[in-house]
Amino acid sequence: MAGPTGEGKKLKRGFGWLTLLGVILVLGGLVGLVYTGVATLTSMLLFGWLLLIGGLVGLLQAVQSRGSNFFWLGVVVAALNLAAGIVVIRHPEGTAEALTMFAALLFLTGGVFRLVGSVVVRGPQFGWTLVQGAFGVLLGLLVLFDWPHSSLYVLGCFFSLALLFDGLGLVAIGTGGRRIVTMVSDSMTSDATVPAATEKPETQGDRAPIEPREDQEQPHN
């Protein structure tokens, strides 16, 4: 039982770390919902650094694949990522305003398409699609009417909600995994502790009497 027990402990430890990571993400999401401005700037800086690191990795890959047909394409894409990352890091407020405008237009156009599609098609999900379209249009208009001030909290709110729901998902997976591993380990332990049924040793009295064979000569009186 040392092998399965050790594997169970490793799995429980791994699920425990997963639960801890989920709790940290949930706390980060809650803090971000309170301080949306800080969350917006943080998300922009993270986005900029991701673009910068992606550009550097793409440039290294392009250099390694020099001589191929995709060398210059890789260099151009890496250069664009590097330039975008530098711009985002140097001007996070302006980037937040531009991305907020893009998100508002995306919500608005998506809501209009859903509204028109639901009215034209009138499928089985007509009511739900209509509500989704109306909500998208309303959200896009609210963000646009409050722009550029809305850029201080819209992206931070979305970023914090993403952290919150991702953290809740990790907590659910971690706790559920630990519970399953505990149940399996307990079941295996209980099965191992049940004494195996042993056969009763055969005694002299339990032995059947040996009958003489027919071909064996009977003793003469």
N, C-alpha and C positions, 0 to 999 in steps of 0.2 A: 504493500500500500504506500510505500515511500514515494514511488514515481507519480501516481495519480494525485496524491496529496500535495506534493511539491508543485505540480502543474496547476492545481486548483489555487494554491496560494499565489502563484505568479499571475494567474488570471484575475484574481480578486484584487491584487495590488495594481494591475493595469487598469481595471475598471475604477478603482479608487482614484488614481491619477486623472482619469477621464472625468470623473465626477468633480474633482477639485478644479480642473480647467473650466468645466461648465459653470461652477459657482463663481469663478473669477470673471468669466464673460458676463454672467448675469449682473454681478455687481458693477462691472464697467458699463453695461447698458443702462442700469438704473441711474448711475452718476451722470451718464451722458444725457439722459432725458431731463435731468435737473439743470445741467449746465450745457445747453444745446450749442451755445456759441463756441465754447471750448471744444465740444465734440466735432463741430464743423471744421474748425481749424486743424484739429488733430487728424480728421479723416482726409483733409486736403494734403497735409504733410505726408501722411502714409501713402496716399495715392501718388504724390510726386516722387517719393523715394522708391516706390515699386516701379514706376516708369523708368527712373534712373538706373536701378539695378537691372531691370529687363533690357534696357538699351545696352548696358555694358556686357551682359551675357550674350546678347544677340551680336554685338560687335566681335566678341571673341569667337563665337561660332562662325561668323562670316570670314574672319581671318584664317581660321582653321580649314575652311572649305574654299580657300582661294583657288582659282583655276577652274571652278565649276561654273555652270550657267547661272546659278542663283547667287553668285558672290555679290554683285552690285546691288541686287534687290535686298539682300540681307544687310548690306552697309547702309542703304537708304532708310530701311525700316528702323535699324538701330539708331541712326542719327536722329530720326524723328522722335523716337522714344526718349533719347537723351535730351533733346531740345525741349520737349514737352515736360519732362521731369524737372529740368532746371527752371522753366517758367513757373510751374506749379509751386515749387519750393520757394522761389523768390517772391511770388505774388499769390499767396493762398486766398486772400480776400477776393481779388478779381476772378480767380478761377472758380471760387465758390459762387460768385454772382453769375458767371457764364453757365456753369453746370446747373444752377437753379433755374435759369431761364430755359435751358434745354429740357430739364425735367418737367417744367410747367407746360411747355409746348407738347412734350410727349404725352403727358396726362390728358391734355386738351384734345389733341388729335385722336388719341386712342379712345377717349370717351365718345367723341363724335362718331367715329367709325362703328363703335359698338351700338350706339343709339340708332344709327341709320340701318345697320345690319339687322338689329332685332326687329325694327319696324317692317323692313322689307321681307325678311325671311319668315318671321313669326314661327320659329321652331318650338320644340318642346320646352326649351329653357328661355322662353321669351321674357318672362318677368324678371328672372335673375340677370339676364344679359342687359335688360333695360336699366335695372338698378345699378349694375356695374358701370354702364356708360354714363349715367347721370352722375354717379359719384366721381368718375374720372374728370368729367367736364367741370364739376363744381370745385374739385381740388385744384385743377389747372387754373381756373379763374381766380381762386383765392390766392394762389401763389403769385400769379401775374399782377393782381391788383396791389399786392403788398411788396412787389419787387422794387428796389434791390434789398429792402430791409428783410424780406423773407429769406434771403440767402444766409442770414445769420443763424437760422434755426431749422430750416427745412432739411438740409443735408445732414446736419447733426442729429436731427430726430430720426431720419431714416437709418443712419449709421448705428445709432443707439438701439433702435428696435431690432435691427439685424443681429447685433451682439446679444440682446436679450433673448430672442427666440433661439438663436444658435446655442446659447448657454443652457437654456431650458431643455433643448434636445439632448445635449451632452449629459446633463444631469439625469435625465430619464434613462438614457442608454447605460450610463454608469451604474446607477442604482439597480436597474433591472438586471444587468449582467451580473452584478455581485449577488443578487438574490438567486438567480438561476444557478450560479456556481456553488453557492452555499447549499442549495437543495440537492444538487447532484452529489456533492461531497458527503453530505449527511446520509444520502441514500446508499452510497458506496460503503461508507463506514458501518452503517447498520447491517448491511448484507455481509460484511466481513466478520462482524462480531457474533453473528448467529452460529452456534455450534453445528457443525455438520453431523448428520445422522450416521452413527456408527453401528455396525452390525454387532449383535450380541454374540460373544464367543461361544462356540459350540462345546458343550460339556459332555462328559461320558454318559450321563443319563439321557441326554437329548439324542444320542446317536441311535439310529434304527438298528434293531438286531440283524445280524448277518445270517441269512438263511443259507443252508448248505446247498450247493449245486446238485442237480439231479445226477450228473455223471460222477459225482464224488462217491466213493465206496463207503457204505455205512459200516461201522464197527460191528463185529460179530460178538454176541454174548458168550 
